[in-house]
Amino acid sequence: MTPSIGKKIKALRKQRGWPIRLIAAQLDISIPAYSKIETGFTDVNISRLEQIAKIFDLSLVSLFTDCATTSTSSEEVSIVYEKLRTKQSQIIDLQKQLIKIHEEIRAFSASS
């Protein structure tokens, strides 16, 4: 996740006067884990971003734009949403490939 999204999430939380623990509880994660989201130190998947957007009563696209009140056509939203889904799918595929490579290395090491 880019630090700018984390900064936006933090700004939204502060605008509403909500403590970190409130958002962390709604996301069912620890306070340090949520803090890492706000500071950009952790990667966040689309599902988590959707949860965060829902908590703030925003569209997912609003988290990626400069202004939460930006009006966007439903077509633009659909395009961005589909791009996000595609990237998430690519990440999952790469993770599966990495697991397979690790398993092959482990099997090769065991047979040597």
Secondary structure, DSSP 8 states (H G I E B T S, - for coil): --HHHHHHHHHHHHHHT--HHHHHHHHTS-HHHHHHHHHT-S---HHHHHHHHHHTT--TGGGGSS-TT----HHHHHHHHHHHHHHHHHHHHHHHHHHHHHHHHHHHHHH-
